[in-house]
Amino acid sequence: MLTLVIILVALALILVAIIKFDIHPFLALFVGALVYGLMMGMPTELIIKSISEGFGGVMGSVGLLILFGVILGTFLEKTGGAMVIAEKVLKWVGEKSVNLSLMLSGWVLSVPVFGDSTIIMMNPIAKSLSSKSTISYAATIVAVSLGAMASHSLVPPTPGPIAAAGILGADLGLVIFYGGIVSLITLIPLYFFVQKWVTKIPLRPVIVADEANINIADRPSFFSSLLPIFIPLALIIIASIAAYPSKPLGEGRVVEAIQFLGTPVIALLIGAVLSFTLPKKFDRKLLASSGWIGESILLAAPVILITGAGAVFGKMLQNSGVGDLVTASMSDANWGIFLPFLIAFGLKTAQGSTTVAMITTASIVAPIMGALGLDSETMKVFTTVAIGAGALAISHANDSGFWVVTQLSGMTTKQGNLSHSLGTLIAGVTSILVVYTLSLIVG
């Protein structure tokens, strides 16, 4: 109980500092993490370790992705390429279907790609589609983020579902099949949530002056504009297929090269380089510190720092033994398929990482599968998907994805909680209800 109170106090301090006193989220999160560690009586060595592991870990996995994604987005915006894509999409689907198309795009892209990466890649399009219509920017980017979160937690080959399936001994093909069904059904209430609630958040995108003043004749073609986005995604998807245990593409130097080029950091770097071809007349000054690259770094820096601070807070929670607290309070409950969901839900909400929540929950549940009546081949699959449902929610101040969404779009923390965070709660609850229903029908 004391640990729970300290967690709530730390979260309250962070949110009050950001919302009430307008303190920069980086400072509020970082100091909040330190305060939490000290209040928990963590050894100073463990506090320092949590800082280095949390910040360093996210820099290695997400930091460069954010930077290259922002560079790609900046070139797409300033050359008018994002507007070209937006106009084409609007022409195809119509304004009434924009949020649905963005949500489905986020869902598809996040099957092979990390959710944060998908949001970063799709942000320029979500921004431009909002600017070309009357739709709130909050709605377009949250449509992407919720679509991405749904498949990221429920559909392999993202690391969380694959790891959980391996720990529980679940058939990966069936996890993909049922995870896909559950996540697609989950998109239905999420779509209405975005349409009826998030669209009411008044948020308009800030379009750079260069983009607004670009002549139509100077804009890149639709095909050229798509390449910096499509090529990295194609590389990541192919590399993901090549990494399957069955080795569908075989082995050898060619496959090794594919896997290297399909590493998200390398793939996004290639996308960023391809975006350099978008200006009609290329000038080397664009790559200087005073050019578009310099501007991109200035734009990316606060997003990266805030994301890193959120990771420090998450790592501090993780290293303080929050996992043991959740396990001790829930492991004796006999709630069948709902137990793995609740453990994953508690872990995700407490420490922020979807992957950590799924792996930890699977490790906790694996020894007690028989006692819970979840040890049949079919129930192992549904247990894996139930864990993914729990790990969907709640994405808030200690989750890097929350800060990627809010900082890229310019949403306030309150707006992020009322849109992205609330949406992930709806997603998690919907998913477990669908899993439970399927388990009654199939299991």
C-alpha positions as a Markdown table, in Angstrom:
| # | Residue | x | y | z |
|---|---|---|---|---|
| 1 | Met | 0.0 | 0.0 | 0.0 |
| 2 | Leu | 2.8 | 2.4 | 0.9 |
| 3 | Thr | 4.5 | 1.7 | -2.5 |
| 4 | Leu | 1.2 | 2.4 | -4.3 |
| 5 | Val | 0.8 | 5.7 | -2.4 |
| 6 | Ile | 4.4 | 6.8 | -3.3 |
| 7 | Ile | 3.8 | 6.0 | -7.0 |
| 8 | Leu | 0.6 | 8.1 | -7.0 |
| 9 | Val | 2.3 | 10.9 | -5.2 |
| 10 | Ala | 5.2 | 10.9 | -7.7 |
| 11 | Leu | 2.8 | 10.9 | -10.7 |
| 12 | Ala | 0.7 | 13.6 | -9.1 |
| 13 | Leu | 3.8 | 15.8 | -8.6 |
| 14 | Ile | 4.8 | 15.3 | -12.2 |
| 15 | Leu | 1.4 | 16.1 | -13.6 |
| 16 | Val | 0.9 | 19.1 | -11.3 |
| 17 | Ala | 4.3 | 20.5 | -12.2 |
| 18 | Ile | 3.5 | 20.2 | -15.9 |
| 19 | Ile | -0.1 | 21.2 | -16.0 |
| 20 | Lys | -0.4 | 23.7 | -13.1 |
| 21 | Phe | 3.1 | 25.3 | -13.0 |
| 22 | Asp | 4.0 | 24.9 | -16.7 |
| 23 | Ile | 7.3 | 23.3 | -15.9 |
| 24 | His | 9.0 | 21.6 | -18.9 |
| 25 | Pro | 8.0 | 17.9 | -19.0 |
| 26 | Phe | 11.7 | 16.8 | -19.2 |
| 27 | Leu | 12.5 | 18.5 | -15.9 |
| 28 | Ala | 9.3 | 17.4 | -14.2 |
| 29 | Leu | 9.7 | 13.8 | -15.3 |
| 30 | Phe | 13.4 | 13.6 | -14.4 |
| 31 | Val | 13.0 | 15.2 | -11.0 |
| 32 | Gly | 9.9 | 13.2 | -10.4 |
| 33 | Ala | 11.8 | 10.0 | -11.1 |
| 34 | Leu | 14.5 | 11.0 | -8.6 |
| 35 | Val | 11.9 | 12.0 | -5.9 |
| 36 | Tyr | 10.2 | 8.6 | -6.4 |
| 37 | Gly | 13.5 | 6.7 | -6.1 |
| 38 | Leu | 14.5 | 8.6 | -2.9 |
| 39 | Met | 11.0 | 8.2 | -1.3 |
| 40 | Met | 11.2 | 4.4 | -2.0 |
| 41 | Gly | 14.5 | 4.3 | -0.2 |
| 42 | Met | 16.3 | 2.9 | -3.3 |
| 43 | Pro | 20.1 | 2.6 | -3.0 |
| 44 | Thr | 21.8 | 5.6 | -4.6 |
| 45 | Glu | 23.7 | 3.2 | -6.9 |
| 46 | Leu | 20.4 | 1.7 | -8.2 |
| 47 | Ile | 19.0 | 5.2 | -8.7 |
| 48 | Ile | 22.0 | 6.2 | -10.8 |
| 49 | Lys | 21.7 | 2.8 | -12.7 |
| 50 | Ser | 18.0 | 3.5 | -13.4 |
| 51 | Ile | 18.9 | 6.9 | -14.8 |
| 52 | Ser | 21.6 | 5.6 | -17.1 |
| 53 | Glu | 19.7 | 2.5 | -18.2 |
| 54 | Gly | 16.4 | 4.3 | -18.7 |
| 55 | Phe | 17.8 | 7.3 | -20.6 |
| 56 | Gly | 20.5 | 5.3 | -22.4 |
| 57 | Gly | 18.2 | 2.5 | -23.4 |
| 58 | Val | 15.6 | 4.8 | -25.0 |
| 59 | Met | 18.3 | 6.8 | -26.8 |
| 60 | Gly | 19.6 | 3.6 | -28.4 |
| 61 | Ser | 16.2 | 2.3 | -29.4 |
| 62 | Val | 14.0 | 5.4 | -30.0 |
| 63 | Gly | 16.3 | 8.5 | -29.9 |
| 64 | Leu | 17.7 | 8.0 | -33.4 |
| 65 | Leu | 14.4 | 6.9 | -34.8 |
| 66 | Ile | 12.9 | 10.2 | -33.6 |
| 67 | Leu | 15.7 | 12.2 | -35.1 |
| 68 | Phe | 15.7 | 10.5 | -38.5 |
| 69 | Gly | 11.9 | 10.5 | -38.6 |
| 70 | Val | 11.8 | 14.3 | -37.9 |
| 71 | Ile | 14.4 | 14.9 | -40.6 |
| 72 | Leu | 12.3 | 12.9 | -43.0 |
| 73 | Gly | 9.2 | 14.7 | -41.9 |
| 74 | Thr | 10.8 | 18.1 | -42.2 |
| 75 | Phe | 11.9 | 17.5 | -45.8 |
| 76 | Leu | 8.4 | 16.2 | -46.6 |
| 77 | Glu | 6.8 | 19.3 | -45.1 |
| 78 | Lys | 9.1 | 21.9 | -46.5 |
| 79 | Thr | 9.2 | 20.6 | -50.0 |
| 80 | Gly | 5.4 | 20.1 | -50.1 |
| 81 | Gly | 5.7 | 16.3 | -50.3 |
| 82 | Ala | 3.5 | 15.7 | -47.3 |
| 83 | Met | 0.8 | 18.0 | -48.8 |
| 84 | Val | 1.0 | 16.0 | -52.1 |
| 85 | Ile | 0.3 | 12.8 | -50.2 |
| 86 | Ala | -2.4 | 14.4 | -48.1 |
| 87 | Glu | -4.2 | 15.8 | -51.1 |
| 88 | Lys | -4.1 | 12.4 | -52.8 |
| 89 | Val | -5.4 | 10.6 | -49.7 |
| 90 | Leu | -8.2 | 13.1 | -49.3 |
| 91 | Lys | -9.1 | 12.7 | -52.9 |
| 92 | Trp | -9.3 | 8.9 | -52.5 |
| 93 | Val | -11.1 | 8.5 | -49.2 |
| 94 | Gly | -12.9 | 11.8 | -48.7 |
| 95 | Glu | -12.7 | 14.0 | -45.6 |
| 96 | Lys | -15.2 | 11.8 | -43.6 |
| 97 | Ser | -13.0 | 8.8 | -43.8 |
| 98 | Val | -9.6 | 10.4 | -43.0 |
| 99 | Asn | -9.5 | 9.2 | -39.4 |
| 100 | Leu | -10.4 | 5.6 | -40.3 |
| 101 | Ser | -7.8 | 5.5 | -43.1 |
| 102 | Leu | -5.1 | 6.9 | -40.6 |
| 103 | Met | -6.1 | 4.4 | -37.9 |
| 104 | Leu | -5.9 | 1.4 | -40.3 |
| 105 | Ser | -2.6 | 2.7 | -41.7 |
| 106 | Gly | -1.2 | 2.9 | -38.1 |
| 107 | Trp | -2.5 | -0.6 | -37.5 |
| 108 | Val | -0.9 | -2.1 | -40.6 |
| 109 | Leu | 2.4 | -0.3 | -40.2 |
| 110 | Ser | 2.8 | -1.2 | -36.5 |
| 111 | Val | 2.6 | -4.9 | -37.2 |
| 112 | Pro | 6.3 | -5.0 | -38.2 |
| 113 | Val | 7.3 | -1.6 | -36.8 |
| 114 | Phe | 7.5 | -0.3 | -33.3 |
| 115 | Gly | 4.5 | 1.8 | -32.4 |
| 116 | Asp | 6.6 | 4.9 | -31.7 |
| 117 | Ser | 8.3 | 4.6 | -35.1 |
| 118 | Thr | 4.9 | 4.3 | -36.9 |
| 119 | Ile | 3.6 | 7.4 | -35.1 |
| 120 | Ile | 6.8 | 9.3 | -36.1 |
| 121 | Met | 6.6 | 8.2 | -39.7 |
| 122 | Met | 2.9 | 8.9 | -40.1 |
| 123 | Asn | 2.9 | 12.3 | -38.2 |
| 124 | Pro | 3.7 | 14.4 | -41.3 |
| 125 | Ile | 0.7 | 12.9 | -43.1 |
| 126 | Ala | -1.6 | 13.2 | -40.1 |
| 127 | Lys | -0.5 | 16.8 | -39.8 |
| 128 | Ser | -1.1 | 17.7 | -43.5 |
| 129 | Leu | -4.4 | 15.9 | -43.6 |
| 130 | Ser | -5.6 | 18.0 | -40.7 |
| 131 | Ser | -4.3 | 21.2 | -42.2 |
| 132 | Lys | -6.1 | 20.4 | -45.5 |
| 133 | Ser | -9.4 | 19.7 | -43.8 |
| 134 | Thr | -11.5 | 20.8 | -40.8 |
| 135 | Ile | -10.5 | 17.8 | -38.7 |
| 136 | Ser | -8.6 | 18.4 | -35.4 |
| 137 | Tyr | -4.9 | 17.6 | -35.5 |
| 138 | Ala | -5.5 | 15.8 | -32.2 |
| 139 | Ala | -7.9 | 13.4 | -33.9 |
| 140 | Thr | -5.6 | 12.6 | -36.8 |
| 141 | Ile | -2.5 | 11.8 | -34.8 |
| 142 | Val | -4.5 | 9.9 | -32.1 |
| 143 | Ala | -6.1 | 7.9 | -34.8 |
| 144 | Val | -2.6 | 6.8 | -35.9 |
| 145 | Ser | -1.4 | 6.2 | -32.4 |
| 146 | Leu | -4.3 | 4.1 | -31.3 |
| 147 | Gly | -4.2 | 2.0 | -34.5 |
| 148 | Ala | -0.5 | 1.5 | -33.9 |
| 149 | Met | -0.9 | 0.6 | -30.3 |
| 150 | Ala | -3.5 | -2.0 | -31.1 |
| 151 | Ser | -1.3 | -4.1 | -33.4 |
| 152 | His | 1.9 | -3.4 | -31.5 |
| 153 | Ser | 0.6 | -5.1 | -28.4 |
| 154 | Leu | -1.4 | -7.9 | -30.0 |
| 155 | Val | 0.1 | -8.9 | -33.3 |
| 156 | Pro | 3.6 | -10.5 | -33.8 |
| 157 | Pro | 6.3 | -9.9 | -35.1 |
| 158 | Thr | 6.6 | -7.0 | -32.6 |
| 159 | Pro | 8.9 | -8.2 | -29.7 |
| 160 | Gly | 6.3 | -8.3 | -26.9 |
| 161 | Pro | 3.8 | -10.7 | -28.4 |
| 162 | Ile | 6.6 | -12.9 | -29.8 |
| 163 | Ala | 8.4 | -13.1 | -26.4 |
| 164 | Ala | 5.1 | -13.8 | -24.5 |
| 165 | Ala | 4.2 | -16.5 | -27.0 |
| 166 | Gly | 7.6 | -18.1 | -26.6 |
| 167 | Ile | 7.5 | -18.1 | -22.8 |
| 168 | Leu | 4.0 | -19.6 | -22.7 |
| 169 | Gly | 4.7 | -22.1 | -25.5 |
| 170 | Ala | 1.8 | -20.7 | -27.6 |
| 171 | Asp | 1.6 | -21.3 | -31.4 |
| 172 | Leu | 2.9 | -18.2 | -33.0 |
| 173 | Gly | 0.7 | -18.5 | -36.1 |
| 174 | Leu | -2.4 | -18.7 | -34.0 |
| 175 | Val | -1.3 | -15.8 | -31.9 |
| 176 | Ile | -0.9 | -13.8 | -35.2 |
| 177 | Phe | -4.4 | -14.9 | -36.3 |
| 178 | Tyr | -6.3 | -14.3 | -33.1 |
| 179 | Gly | -4.3 | -11.2 | -32.2 |
| 180 | Gly | -5.2 | -9.8 | -35.6 |
| 181 | Ile | -8.9 | -10.5 | -35.1 |
| 182 | Val | -8.9 | -9.1 | -31.6 |
| 183 | Ser | -7.0 | -5.9 | -32.6 |
| 184 | Leu | -9.2 | -5.2 | -35.6 |
| 185 | Ile | -12.4 | -5.6 | -33.6 |
| 186 | Thr | -10.8 | -3.3 | -31.0 |
| 187 | Leu | -10.4 | -0.6 | -33.7 |
| 188 | Ile | -14.2 | -0.3 | -33.9 |
| 189 | Pro | -14.9 | 1.5 | -30.6 |
| 190 | Leu | -11.6 | 3.3 | -31.0 |
| 191 | Tyr | -12.8 | 4.8 | -34.3 |
| 192 | Phe | -16.0 | 6.1 | -32.7 |
| 193 | Phe | -14.0 | 7.4 | -29.7 |
| 194 | Val | -11.8 | 9.4 | -32.1 |
| 195 | Gln | -14.8 | 10.6 | -34.2 |
| 196 | Lys | -17.1 | 11.6 | -31.3 |
| 197 | Trp | -14.6 | 12.7 | -28.6 |
| 198 | Val | -11.1 | 13.4 | -29.8 |
| 199 | Thr | -12.3 | 15.6 | -32.7 |
| 200 | Lys | -13.7 | 18.0 | -30.1 |
| 201 | Ile | -10.2 | 18.8 | -28.9 |
| 202 | Pro | -9.3 | 22.1 | -30.6 |
| 203 | Leu | -5.9 | 21.6 | -32.0 |
| 204 | Arg | -4.7 | 22.9 | -35.4 |
| 205 | Pro | -1.3 | 22.0 | -36.9 |
| 206 | Val | 1.4 | 24.7 | -37.2 |
| 207 | Ile | 2.5 | 24.5 | -40.8 |
| 208 | Val | 6.0 | 25.9 | -41.6 |
| 209 | Ala | 6.0 | 29.0 | -43.8 |
| 210 | Asp | 8.1 | 27.2 | -46.5 |
| 211 | Glu | 5.4 | 24.6 | -47.0 |
| 212 | Ala | 2.5 | 27.1 | -47.3 |
| 213 | Asn | 4.3 | 29.2 | -49.9 |
| 214 | Ile | 5.5 | 26.3 | -52.2 |
| 215 | Asn | 4.4 | 26.5 | -55.8 |
| 216 | Ile | 2.5 | 23.5 | -57.0 |
| 217 | Ala | 5.0 | 23.1 | -59.8 |
| 218 | Asp | 7.9 | 22.9 | -57.4 |
| 219 | Arg | 6.4 | 20.1 | -55.3 |
| 220 | Pro | 7.7 | 16.6 | -55.7 |
| 221 | Ser | 5.6 | 14.0 | -57.4 |
| 222 | Phe | 3.3 | 11.7 | -55.4 |
| 223 | Phe | 5.6 | 8.7 | -56.1 |
| 224 | Ser | 8.8 | 10.6 | -55.0 |
| 225 | Ser | 7.0 | 11.8 | -51.9 |
| 226 | Leu | 6.1 | 8.2 | -50.9 |
| 227 | Leu | 9.5 | 6.7 | -51.4 |
| 228 | Pro | 11.1 | 8.0 | -48.2 |
| 229 | Ile | 8.3 | 6.5 | -46.3 |
| 230 | Phe | 7.6 | 3.3 | -48.3 |
| 231 | Ile | 11.2 | 2.2 | -48.7 |
| 232 | Pro | 12.0 | 2.1 | -45.0 |
| 233 | Leu | 8.8 | 0.3 | -44.2 |
| 234 | Ala | 9.3 | -2.2 | -47.0 |
| 235 | Leu | 12.9 | -2.9 | -45.7 |
| 236 | Ile | 11.7 | -3.4 | -42.1 |
| 237 | Ile | 8.9 | -5.7 | -43.2 |
| 238 | Ile | 11.1 | -7.9 | -45.4 |
| 239 | Ala | 13.8 | -8.0 | -42.6 |
| 240 | Ser | 11.1 | -9.1 | -40.1 |
| 241 | Ile | 10.0 | -11.9 | -42.4 |
| 242 | Ala | 13.6 | -13.0 | -42.9 |
| 243 | Ala | 14.0 | -13.2 | -39.1 |
| 244 | Tyr | 11.2 | -15.7 | -38.6 |
| 245 | Pro | 12.3 | -19.0 | -37.0 |
| 246 | Ser | 11.3 | -20.9 | -40.1 |
| 247 | Lys | 13.8 | -18.8 | -42.2 |
| 248 | Pro | 11.4 | -18.3 | -45.1 |
| 249 | Leu | 14.0 | -16.3 | -47.1 |
| 250 | Gly | 16.8 | -18.8 | -46.3 |
| 251 | Glu | 20.2 | -17.9 | -44.9 |
| 252 | Gly | 23.5 | -16.4 | -46.2 |
| 253 | Arg | 25.0 | -13.0 | -46.9 |
| 254 | Val | 22.1 | -11.7 | -48.8 |
| 255 | Val | 19.7 | -12.4 | -46.0 |
| 256 | Glu | 22.1 | -10.8 | -43.5 |
| 257 | Ala | 22.3 | -7.7 | -45.7 |
| 258 | Ile | 18.5 | -7.6 | -45.8 |
| 259 | Gln | 18.3 | -7.9 | -42.0 |
| 260 | Phe | 20.9 | -5.1 | -41.6 |
| 261 | Leu | 19.1 | -2.7 | -44.0 |
| 262 | Gly | 15.8 | -3.6 | -42.3 |
| 263 | Thr | 17.0 | -2.6 | -38.8 |
| 264 | Pro | 14.6 | 0.3 | -38.0 |
| 265 | Val | 17.5 | 2.8 | -37.4 |
| 266 | Ile | 19.2 | 1.9 | -40.7 |
| 267 | Ala | 15.9 | 1.8 | -42.6 |
| 268 | Leu | 14.9 | 5.3 | -41.3 |
| 269 | Leu | 18.3 | 6.6 | -42.1 |
| 270 | Ile | 17.8 | 5.5 | -45.7 |
| 271 | Gly | 14.4 | 7.2 | -45.6 |
| 272 | Ala | 16.0 | 10.4 | -44.4 |
| 273 | Val | 18.6 | 10.3 | -47.1 |
| 274 | Leu | 15.9 | 9.6 | -49.7 |
| 275 | Ser | 14.1 | 12.7 | -48.5 |
| 276 | Phe | 17.1 | 14.8 | -49.6 |
| 277 | Thr | 16.0 | 14.1 | -53.2 |
| 278 | Leu | 12.6 | 15.9 | -52.7 |
| 279 | Pro | 13.7 | 19.5 | -53.2 |
| 280 | Lys | 13.4 | 20.6 | -56.8 |
| 281 | Lys | 16.8 | 22.3 | -56.6 |
| 282 | Phe | 19.0 | 20.7 | -53.9 |
| 283 | Asp | 21.3 | 23.1 | -52.0 |
| 284 | Arg | 24.1 | 21.7 | -49.7 |
| 285 | Lys | 23.2 | 24.4 | -47.2 |
| 286 | Leu | 20.0 | 22.4 | -46.4 |
| 287 | Leu | 22.3 | 19.9 | -44.7 |
| 288 | Ala | 24.1 | 22.5 | -42.6 |
| 289 | Ser | 23.4 | 23.4 | -39.0 |
| 290 | Ser | 21.6 | 26.5 | -40.2 |
| 291 | Gly | 19.6 | 24.6 | -42.8 |
| 292 | Trp | 16.8 | 22.1 | -42.6 |
| 293 | Ile | 18.9 | 19.5 | -40.9 |
| 294 | Gly | 19.7 | 22.0 | -38.2 |
| 295 | Glu | 16.1 | 22.8 | -37.8 |
| 296 | Ser | 15.2 | 19.1 | -37.6 |
| 297 | Ile | 17.7 | 18.6 | -34.8 |
| 298 | Leu | 16.2 | 21.6 | -32.9 |
| 299 | Leu | 12.7 | 20.1 | -33.4 |
| 300 | Ala | 13.8 | 16.6 | -32.4 |
| 301 | Ala | 15.8 | 17.5 | -29.3 |
| 302 | Pro | 12.9 | 18.3 | -26.9 |
| 303 | Val | 11.0 | 15.2 | -28.1 |
| 304 | Ile | 14.0 | 13.0 | -27.5 |
| 305 | Leu | 14.8 | 14.5 | -24.1 |
| 306 | Ile | 11.3 | 14.2 | -22.8 |
| 307 | Thr | 11.0 | 10.7 | -24.2 |
| 308 | Gly | 14.3 | 9.8 | -22.4 |
| 309 | Ala | 13.0 | 11.4 | -19.1 |
| 310 | Gly | 9.8 | 9.3 | -19.3 |
| 311 | Ala | 12.0 | 6.2 | -19.8 |
| 312 | Val | 14.0 | 7.1 | -16.7 |
| 313 | Phe | 10.8 | 7.3 | -14.7 |
| 314 | Gly | 9.7 | 4.0 | -16.1 |
| 315 | Lys | 13.0 | 2.3 | -15.3 |
| 316 | Met | 13.0 | 3.8 | -11.8 |
| 317 | Leu | 9.5 | 2.2 | -11.2 |
| 318 | Gln | 10.7 | -1.1 | -12.7 |
| 319 | Asn | 13.9 | -1.3 | -10.6 |
| 320 | Ser | 12.0 | -0.3 | -7.4 |
| 321 | Gly | 10.2 | -3.6 | -7.5 |
| 322 | Val | 6.8 | -2.6 | -8.8 |
| 323 | Gly | 6.6 | -5.9 | -10.6 |
| 324 | Asp | 6.8 | -7.8 | -7.3 |
| 325 | Leu | 4.1 | -5.6 | -5.8 |
| 326 | Val | 1.7 | -6.3 | -8.6 |
| 327 | Thr | 2.5 | -10.0 | -8.6 |
| 328 | Ala | 2.1 | -10.4 | -4.8 |
| 329 | Ser | -1.3 | -8.6 | -4.9 |
| 330 | Met | -2.7 | -10.6 | -7.8 |
| 331 | Ser | -1.0 | -14.0 | -8.0 |
| 332 | Asp | -3.4 | -15.7 | -5.5 |
| 333 | Ala | -6.5 | -14.6 | -7.4 |
| 334 | Asn | -8.3 | -17.3 | -9.5 |
| 335 | Trp | -9.6 | -15.2 | -12.3 |
| 336 | Gly | -8.7 | -17.4 | -15.3 |
| 337 | Ile | -8.0 | -15.4 | -18.5 |
| 338 | Phe | -8.5 | -12.1 | -16.6 |
| 339 | Leu | -5.5 | -12.7 | -14.3 |
| 340 | Pro | -2.8 | -12.3 | -17.0 |
| 341 | Phe | -4.7 | -9.3 | -18.4 |
| 342 | Leu | -4.8 | -7.6 | -14.9 |
| 343 | Ile | -1.2 | -8.3 | -14.2 |
| 344 | Ala | -0.1 | -6.9 | -17.6 |
| 345 | Phe | -2.5 | -4.0 | -17.1 |
| 346 | Gly | -1.0 | -3.1 | -13.7 |
| 347 | Leu | 2.6 | -3.5 | -14.9 |
| 348 | Lys | 2.1 | -1.4 | -18.1 |
| 349 | Thr | 0.3 | 1.4 | -16.2 |
| 350 | Ala | 2.9 | 1.4 | -13.4 |
| 351 | Gln | 6.2 | 1.3 | -15.4 |
| 352 | Gly | 5.3 | 2.3 | -19.0 |
| 353 | Ser | 6.9 | -0.3 | -21.2 |
| 354 | Thr | 4.6 | -2.6 | -23.2 |
| 355 | Thr | 7.3 | -5.1 | -23.9 |
| 356 | Val | 8.5 | -5.3 | -20.3 |
| 357 | Ala | 4.9 | -5.7 | -19.1 |
| 358 | Met | 4.3 | -8.6 | -21.6 |
| 359 | Ile | 7.5 | -10.4 | -20.9 |
| 360 | Thr | 7.2 | -10.0 | -17.1 |
| 361 | Thr | 3.5 | -11.1 | -17.1 |
| 362 | Ala | 4.2 | -14.2 | -19.2 |
| 363 | Ser | 7.0 | -15.2 | -16.9 |
| 364 | Ile | 4.7 | -14.8 | -13.9 |
| 365 | Val | 1.8 | -16.7 | -15.5 |
| 366 | Ala | 3.7 | -19.5 | -17.1 |
| 367 | Pro | 4.2 | -21.6 | -13.9 |
| 368 | Ile | 0.5 | -21.3 | -12.8 |
| 369 | Met | -1.1 | -21.9 | -16.2 |
| 370 | Gly | -2.4 | -25.3 | -15.1 |
| 371 | Ala | -3.9 | -24.0 | -11.9 |
| 372 | Leu | -5.7 | -21.3 | -13.9 |
| 373 | Gly | -7.0 | -23.7 | -16.4 |
| 374 | Leu | -5.1 | -22.1 | -19.2 |
| 375 | Asp | -2.7 | -24.9 | -20.2 |
| 376 | Ser | -4.5 | -26.2 | -23.3 |
| 377 | Glu | -2.9 | -25.2 | -26.7 |
| 378 | Thr | -5.8 | -22.9 | -27.5 |
| 379 | Met | -5.9 | -21.2 | -24.1 |
| 380 | Lys | -2.1 | -20.6 | -24.3 |
| 381 | Val | -2.8 | -18.6 | -27.4 |
| 382 | Phe | -5.7 | -16.6 | -25.8 |
| 383 | Thr | -3.5 | -16.1 | -22.7 |
| 384 | Thr | -0.8 | -14.5 | -24.9 |
| 385 | Val | -3.4 | -12.2 | -26.5 |
| 386 | Ala | -4.9 | -11.4 | -23.1 |
| 387 | Ile | -1.5 | -10.3 | -21.9 |
| 388 | Gly | -1.2 | -8.1 | -25.0 |
| 389 | Ala | -4.6 | -6.6 | -24.2 |
| 390 | Gly | -3.4 | -5.7 | -20.7 |
| 391 | Ala | -0.2 | -4.2 | -22.0 |
| 392 | Leu | -2.2 | -1.8 | -24.2 |
| 393 | Ala | -3.2 | 0.3 | -21.2 |
| 394 | Ile | -2.7 | 2.8 | -19.8 |
| 395 | Ser | -0.2 | 4.8 | -21.9 |
| 396 | His | 0.4 | 7.9 | -19.9 |
| 397 | Ala | 3.3 | 10.1 | -18.5 |
| 398 | Asn | 5.7 | 7.2 | -18.0 |
| 399 | Asp | 5.4 | 5.8 | -21.5 |
| 400 | Ser | 7.6 | 7.2 | -24.3 |
| 401 | Gly | 4.7 | 6.7 | -26.8 |
| 402 | Phe | 2.6 | 9.2 | -24.8 |
| 403 | Trp | 5.3 | 11.9 | -25.1 |
| 404 | Val | 5.9 | 11.2 | -28.8 |
| 405 | Val | 2.3 | 11.8 | -29.5 |
| 406 | Thr | 1.9 | 14.9 | -27.4 |
| 407 | Gln | 5.2 | 16.6 | -28.2 |
| 408 | Leu | 5.1 | 16.0 | -32.0 |
| 409 | Ser | 1.5 | 17.4 | -32.2 |
| 410 | Gly | 1.8 | 20.2 | -29.6 |
| 411 | Met | -0.9 | 18.7 | -27.4 |
| 412 | Thr | -0.9 | 19.6 | -23.7 |
| 413 | Thr | -0.5 | 16.8 | -21.1 |
| 414 | Lys | -4.2 | 17.1 | -20.2 |
| 415 | Gln | -5.2 | 16.8 | -23.9 |
| 416 | Gly | -2.9 | 13.8 | -24.2 |
| 417 | Asn | -4.6 | 12.1 | -21.2 |
| 418 | Leu | -8.1 | 12.8 | -22.5 |
| 419 | Ser | -7.3 | 11.4 | -26.0 |
| 420 | His | -4.3 | 9.0 | -26.3 |
| 421 | Ser | -4.4 | 7.7 | -22.7 |
| 422 | Leu | -8.2 | 7.3 | -22.5 |
| 423 | Gly | -8.1 | 5.7 | -25.9 |
| 424 | Thr | -5.6 | 3.0 | -24.7 |
| 425 | Leu | -7.8 | 2.3 | -21.7 |
| 426 | Ile | -10.8 | 1.7 | -24.1 |
| 427 | Ala | -8.5 | -0.5 | -26.3 |
| 428 | Gly | -7.4 | -2.6 | -23.4 |
| 429 | Val | -10.9 | -3.2 | -22.0 |
| 430 | Thr | -12.4 | -3.9 | -25.4 |
| 431 | Ser | -9.6 | -6.3 | -26.3 |
| 432 | Ile | -9.9 | -8.5 | -23.1 |
| 433 | Leu | -13.7 | -8.7 | -23.6 |
| 434 | Val | -13.2 | -9.9 | -27.2 |
| 435 | Val | -10.5 | -12.4 | -26.0 |
| 436 | Tyr | -12.9 | -13.7 | -23.3 |
| 437 | Thr | -15.7 | -14.1 | -25.8 |
| 438 | Leu | -13.5 | -15.9 | -28.3 |
| 439 | Ser | -12.2 | -18.2 | -25.5 |
| 440 | Leu | -15.8 | -19.2 | -24.7 |
| 441 | Ile | -16.6 | -19.9 | -28.3 |
| 442 | Val | -13.3 | -21.6 | -29.4 |
| 443 | Gly | -11.7 | -22.8 | -26.2 |
